[in-house]
Amino acid sequence: MPIHSKSAIAKGDGDFIIDEIRIEDPEEDEVVVRMKAAGLCHTDYDSLSWGKPIIMGHEGAGVVEKLGPGVSDLKEGDQVILNWATPCMRCFQCQEGNQHLCEDNSPVVAGANGYTPGHARLEGSSWNGKPIERSFNIGTLSEYTLVKSSALVKVDEPDLNFSAASIVSCGVMTGYGSVVHAAKLEAGTSAVILGCGGVGLNVIQAAKISGAGMIIAVDINPDKLKMAEQFGATHTVLADKADKQLEAAAKEVKALCNGRGADYAFECTAIPALGAAPLAMVRNSGTAVQVSGIEEEIIVDMRLFEWDKIYINPLYGKCRPQFDFPRLMRLYKNGSLLLDEMITREYPLEELSTAFDDMLKGKNAKGVIVFD
């Protein structure tokens, strides 16, 4: 029997509506998930202006409600984290170990924000009698959602905190993976983090987990710097809004690092003008990481690369969901990874507008939508 689900629907014109969608029974290798919690980030807000109706949300955790034929590794009632970078495990990149770059399924690599054959049927969800896409092919800001089984990672934890689990699948993974998988930060080294929002805080705690000897947080907001210390920053630099390229902040960072600069620098601001800023923070032969996913043309002074500096732009922390999500949940369980502390506020779906306002005003490290 089809399910009628209350959902957040971006109309494509900068606005959204909370309305009912219809979800069909799952077919081959498909699963219906009853959502328990969905994390929010700026990408969800951006989806309001993608020019087409779309079921919003790309972070989340829930419970398996229905199984389609051919699903053997899950059962009804299983707790799951949803993953938007769904691997096919067959294409060139998946075979190379780059599951986050799947050439068949990735909504980023295979066609930005679009439906691809590797995901649950487009016609599996409908609004006002017409098929509707799911954001990043999962659409988590909905009471129920239809996904391919490969988009789910089972979590065997009693009394699971679904809010904490929901934020693992994007911001936490991106920050953690950028440090551990992309930069391969070594113990005892120094790292500077530009921007202490949700992703930046996860870079900070990943650096701490990896054993960084010095973790320098840079932000224009003193409240965010206080939070950065809670998550593992050993030093803070309060930047000036007028310091457009963070040149003055870079001098402070170098002074803290024996005049050379840090071993690693991570840009987490999503401000295009700061795309090259981490290069000014690292020493010769240091590594600069552009974490926030800037996709705009910027002018770069090539002298920033002198000498032997490495600049990388990883996607999604090079995530391998079936490997990484259980590891992150184990780190959360033993107290190494702070997730509860990151969630500033929970909201019902009806208060999504308030949640967006709080996010845009910088009130939250992370806001989460919770479902009954």
C-alpha positions as CSV (number, residue, x, y, z in Angstrom):
1,M,0.0,0.0,0.0
2,P,1.3,3.5,-0.8
3,I,2.3,5.8,2.1
4,H,1.2,9.4,2.4
5,S,4.1,11.4,3.9
6,K,4.3,15.0,5.2
7,S,7.4,16.5,3.5
8,A,9.3,19.7,2.9
9,I,9.2,20.5,-0.8
10,A,11.4,23.1,-2.4
11,K,9.4,24.8,-5.1
12,G,12.5,25.9,-7.0
13,D,11.8,29.6,-6.8
14,G,13.5,30.3,-3.4
15,D,10.5,29.1,-1.3
16,F,9.3,25.8,0.1
17,I,6.1,24.3,1.3
18,I,5.2,21.6,3.9
19,D,2.8,19.3,2.0
20,E,1.9,15.7,1.5
21,I,3.6,13.4,-1.0
22,R,2.7,9.8,-2.0
23,I,5.4,7.1,-1.8
24,E,4.8,3.8,-3.6
25,D,5.7,0.4,-2.4
26,P,9.4,-0.4,-2.9
27,E,10.4,-2.4,-5.9
28,E,13.6,-4.4,-6.6
29,D,16.4,-3.3,-4.3
30,E,14.4,-0.4,-2.8
31,V,13.6,0.5,0.8
32,V,11.1,2.8,2.4
33,V,12.6,4.5,5.5
34,R,10.6,6.1,8.3
35,M,12.7,9.1,9.1
36,K,13.5,9.9,12.7
37,A,15.8,12.9,12.3
38,A,17.4,15.0,9.5
39,G,20.3,17.4,9.8
40,L,20.3,20.8,8.2
41,C,23.0,22.5,6.3
42,H,23.4,25.4,3.8
43,T,23.0,23.0,0.8
44,D,19.4,22.4,2.0
45,Y,18.7,26.1,1.9
46,D,20.4,26.3,-1.6
47,S,18.0,23.6,-2.8
48,L,15.1,26.2,-2.6
49,S,16.5,27.8,-5.7
50,W,17.4,24.8,-7.9
51,G,14.6,25.7,-10.4
52,K,12.4,22.6,-9.9
53,P,10.3,21.0,-7.2
54,I,12.3,18.6,-5.0
55,I,11.8,16.8,-1.7
56,M,14.4,18.5,0.5
57,G,17.1,17.0,2.8
58,H,20.3,15.0,2.3
59,E,21.3,14.1,5.9
60,G,19.3,11.8,8.1
61,A,18.7,8.6,10.1
62,G,15.6,6.5,10.5
63,V,14.1,3.0,10.6
64,V,13.4,0.6,7.8
65,E,9.7,0.5,7.2
66,K,9.3,-1.6,4.0
67,L,11.7,-3.8,1.9
68,G,11.5,-4.4,-1.8
69,P,12.4,-7.7,-3.4
70,G,16.1,-8.5,-3.5
71,V,17.0,-6.7,-0.3
72,S,18.8,-9.3,1.9
73,D,21.1,-7.3,4.2
74,L,18.3,-5.3,5.9
75,K,15.1,-6.1,7.7
76,E,12.1,-4.1,8.8
77,G,12.9,-2.2,12.0
78,D,16.6,-1.8,11.4
79,Q,18.1,1.5,12.4
80,V,19.9,3.2,9.4
81,I,21.9,6.2,8.5
82,L,21.2,7.5,5.0
83,N,24.1,8.3,2.6
84,W,23.7,10.6,-0.4
85,A,26.9,9.5,-2.2
86,T,25.6,6.0,-3.0
87,P,28.2,3.7,-4.6
88,C,27.4,1.2,-7.3
89,M,30.6,-0.8,-6.5
90,R,31.0,-1.6,-10.2
91,C,32.2,1.6,-12.0
92,F,35.9,2.6,-12.4
93,Q,35.9,5.0,-9.4
94,C,34.2,2.5,-7.1
95,Q,36.7,-0.2,-8.1
96,E,39.5,2.3,-7.4
97,G,38.1,2.7,-3.9
98,N,36.6,6.2,-4.6
99,Q,33.1,5.3,-3.7
100,H,32.2,9.0,-3.2
101,L,33.0,9.6,-6.8
102,C,30.7,6.9,-8.2
103,E,30.3,7.5,-11.9
104,D,26.9,5.8,-12.1
105,N,25.1,7.0,-9.0
106,S,26.7,10.2,-7.5
107,P,24.3,13.2,-7.8
108,V,27.4,15.4,-7.9
109,V,29.6,13.4,-10.3
110,A,27.0,11.7,-12.5
111,G,24.7,14.8,-12.9
112,A,24.3,17.5,-10.3
113,N,21.1,17.1,-8.2
114,G,19.6,14.9,-11.0
115,Y,17.9,11.5,-11.1
116,T,20.1,8.7,-12.3
117,P,19.2,5.1,-13.1
118,G,21.2,3.9,-10.1
119,H,18.7,5.3,-7.6
120,A,15.1,4.6,-6.5
121,R,12.5,5.3,-9.2
122,L,11.6,8.9,-9.8
123,E,8.0,7.8,-10.1
124,G,8.3,6.2,-6.7
125,S,7.5,9.5,-5.1
126,S,4.8,11.9,-6.3
127,W,3.4,15.3,-5.4
128,N,0.1,16.6,-6.7
129,G,-0.1,13.5,-8.9
130,K,3.3,14.2,-10.6
131,P,6.7,12.4,-9.9
132,I,9.1,14.5,-7.8
133,E,12.8,14.1,-7.3
134,R,14.4,13.6,-3.9
135,S,17.3,15.9,-3.0
136,F,20.6,14.1,-3.6
137,N,18.3,11.1,-4.4
138,I,17.3,10.6,-0.7
139,G,15.1,13.5,0.3
140,T,15.4,13.2,4.1
141,L,13.1,16.1,5.1
142,S,10.1,13.9,4.9
143,E,8.3,11.5,7.3
144,Y,9.1,8.7,4.9
145,T,11.4,8.4,1.9
146,L,12.1,5.8,-0.8
147,V,15.8,4.9,-1.5
148,K,18.0,2.2,-2.9
149,S,19.2,-0.2,-0.3
150,S,22.8,0.9,-1.1
151,A,22.0,4.3,0.3
152,L,21.6,2.9,3.8
153,V,24.1,1.9,6.5
154,K,22.7,-0.2,9.3
155,V,23.5,0.9,12.9
156,D,23.4,-1.8,15.6
157,E,23.2,0.4,18.7
158,P,20.6,0.1,21.4
159,D,18.8,3.4,22.3
160,L,20.3,5.1,19.3
161,N,20.2,8.9,19.4
162,F,18.8,9.5,15.9
163,S,19.6,13.2,16.0
164,A,23.3,12.5,16.5
165,A,23.3,9.8,13.9
166,S,21.5,12.0,11.4
167,I,24.4,14.5,11.2
168,V,27.0,11.9,10.5
169,S,26.1,11.5,6.9
170,C,27.3,14.9,5.6
171,G,28.9,17.6,7.7
172,V,30.6,15.2,10.2
173,M,31.8,12.9,7.4
174,T,33.1,15.8,5.3
175,G,35.1,17.3,8.1
176,Y,36.4,14.0,9.5
177,G,37.2,12.5,6.1
178,S,39.0,15.7,4.9
179,V,41.4,15.3,7.8
180,V,41.8,11.5,8.0
181,H,41.4,10.3,4.4
182,A,42.3,13.4,2.3
183,A,45.0,15.2,4.2
184,K,46.1,12.1,6.1
185,L,47.1,14.4,9.1
186,E,49.9,12.9,11.1
187,A,50.1,12.9,14.9
188,G,52.1,15.7,16.5
189,T,51.6,18.1,13.6
190,S,49.9,21.5,13.5
191,A,46.6,22.4,11.8
192,V,44.7,25.6,11.2
193,I,41.0,25.6,10.5
194,L,39.4,28.6,8.8
195,G,35.7,28.8,9.8
196,C,34.2,27.2,12.8
197,G,30.7,26.2,11.7
198,G,29.5,22.7,11.6
199,V,32.0,21.4,9.1
200,G,34.9,23.3,10.7
201,L,34.1,21.9,14.1
202,N,34.3,18.4,12.7
203,V,37.7,19.2,11.1
204,I,38.8,20.4,14.5
205,Q,37.7,17.3,16.4
206,A,39.1,15.0,13.6
207,A,42.5,16.7,14.0
208,K,42.3,16.1,17.7
209,I,41.3,12.4,17.2
210,S,44.3,12.1,14.8
211,G,46.7,13.5,17.4
212,A,47.5,16.9,16.1
213,G,49.8,18.7,18.5
214,M,48.5,22.2,17.7
215,I,45.0,23.0,16.4
216,I,44.4,26.7,15.5
217,A,40.8,27.9,15.0
218,V,40.2,31.1,13.0
219,D,36.8,32.8,12.8
220,I,35.3,36.3,13.0
221,N,32.8,35.2,15.6
222,P,34.2,35.0,19.2
223,D,31.3,32.6,20.2
224,K,32.3,30.2,17.5
225,L,35.9,30.3,18.7
226,K,34.7,29.4,22.2
227,M,32.9,26.4,20.7
228,A,36.0,25.5,18.7
229,E,37.9,25.2,22.0
230,Q,35.2,22.8,23.3
231,F,35.8,20.6,20.2
232,G,39.6,20.5,20.5
233,A,41.2,23.8,19.4
234,T,44.4,24.5,21.3
235,H,44.7,28.1,20.0
236,T,42.2,30.6,18.5
237,V,42.6,33.6,16.2
238,L,39.8,36.2,16.1
239,A,39.8,37.5,12.5
240,D,38.7,40.9,11.4
241,K,35.8,41.1,8.9
242,A,37.8,43.8,7.1
243,D,40.7,41.4,6.6
244,K,39.2,40.1,3.3
245,Q,42.0,37.6,2.4
246,L,42.8,36.8,6.1
247,E,46.3,38.2,5.6
248,A,46.5,39.5,9.1
249,A,45.2,36.3,10.5
250,A,47.8,34.4,8.5
251,K,50.5,36.4,10.2
252,E,49.2,35.4,13.6
253,V,49.1,31.8,12.5
254,K,52.7,31.9,11.3
255,A,53.7,33.5,14.6
256,L,52.2,30.6,16.5
257,C,54.0,28.1,14.2
258,N,57.6,29.3,14.5
259,G,57.2,31.8,11.7
260,R,56.7,29.0,9.1
261,G,53.0,28.4,9.0
262,A,51.0,25.3,9.9
263,D,51.6,21.8,8.5
264,Y,48.0,21.7,7.4
265,A,45.3,24.3,6.7
266,F,41.6,23.6,6.1
267,E,39.2,26.1,4.5
268,C,35.7,25.6,5.9
269,T,34.0,29.0,5.3
270,A,32.4,28.4,1.8
271,I,33.4,32.0,1.0
272,P,34.8,32.0,-2.6
273,A,37.2,34.9,-1.8
274,L,38.9,32.6,0.8
275,G,39.3,29.7,-1.5
276,A,43.1,30.2,-1.6
277,A,43.5,31.5,2.0
278,P,44.7,28.2,3.5
279,L,47.7,28.4,1.2
280,A,48.9,31.5,3.1
281,M,48.6,29.7,6.4
282,V,50.8,26.6,5.6
283,R,54.6,26.2,5.6
284,N,56.6,25.3,2.5
285,S,55.6,21.8,1.5
286,G,52.6,22.0,3.7
287,T,49.1,20.8,2.7
288,A,46.1,23.1,2.1
289,V,42.6,21.6,2.0
290,Q,39.6,23.2,0.5
291,V,36.8,21.5,2.5
292,S,33.7,23.6,1.9
293,G,33.2,22.9,-1.8
294,I,33.6,26.3,-3.4
295,E,32.5,26.0,-7.1
296,E,33.2,29.5,-8.4
297,E,36.0,31.1,-10.5
298,I,38.5,32.9,-8.3
299,I,41.8,34.6,-8.9
300,V,44.8,33.0,-7.2
301,D,48.2,34.5,-6.6
302,M,50.4,31.6,-7.7
303,R,53.1,32.8,-5.3
304,L,50.9,31.3,-2.5
305,F,51.9,27.9,-3.8
306,E,55.6,28.6,-3.1
307,W,57.2,26.3,-2.3
308,D,56.1,22.7,-2.8
309,K,52.7,23.3,-1.2
310,I,49.9,20.9,-1.9
311,Y,46.3,22.0,-2.5
312,I,43.5,19.5,-2.5
313,N,39.8,19.7,-3.0
314,P,38.2,16.5,-1.7
315,L,34.6,15.6,-2.1
316,Y,32.7,14.4,1.0
317,G,35.8,13.5,2.9
318,K,36.4,10.6,0.4
319,C,33.6,8.8,2.2
320,R,33.2,5.0,2.1
321,P,29.9,4.8,3.9
322,Q,29.8,1.1,5.0
323,F,33.3,1.6,6.5
324,D,33.2,5.1,7.8
325,F,29.8,5.5,9.3
326,P,30.3,2.6,11.8
327,R,33.7,3.9,12.7
328,L,32.3,7.4,13.4
329,M,29.5,5.9,15.5
330,R,32.1,3.9,17.5
331,L,34.1,7.1,18.1
332,Y,30.8,8.8,19.2
333,K,30.1,6.0,21.6
334,N,33.5,6.1,23.3
335,G,33.3,9.9,23.7
336,S,36.0,10.8,21.1
337,L,33.6,12.3,18.6
338,L,31.2,14.9,20.0
339,L,27.9,14.9,18.3
340,D,25.3,15.7,21.0
341,E,27.3,18.8,21.8
342,M,27.2,19.9,18.1
343,I,23.4,19.9,18.0
344,T,22.3,23.4,19.1
345,R,18.6,22.9,18.7
346,E,16.0,20.4,17.4
347,Y,12.9,21.5,15.5
348,P,9.7,19.8,14.2
349,L,9.3,19.9,10.5
350,E,6.7,22.6,10.8
351,E,9.4,24.9,12.1
352,L,11.8,24.5,9.2
353,S,11.6,28.2,8.4
354,T,12.8,29.0,11.9
355,A,15.6,26.4,11.6
356,F,16.8,28.0,8.4
357,D,16.7,31.5,9.9
358,D,18.8,30.3,12.9
359,M,21.3,28.6,10.6
360,L,21.7,31.7,8.4
361,K,22.2,33.9,11.4
362,G,24.9,31.6,12.7
363,K,23.0,30.7,15.9
364,N,23.5,27.0,15.5
365,A,26.5,24.7,15.2
366,K,23.9,22.3,13.8
367,G,20.2,22.3,13.7
368,V,18.2,19.0,13.4
369,I,14.6,18.3,12.2
370,V,13.0,15.6,14.3
371,F,10.0,13.5,13.4
372,D,7.5,11.8,15.8
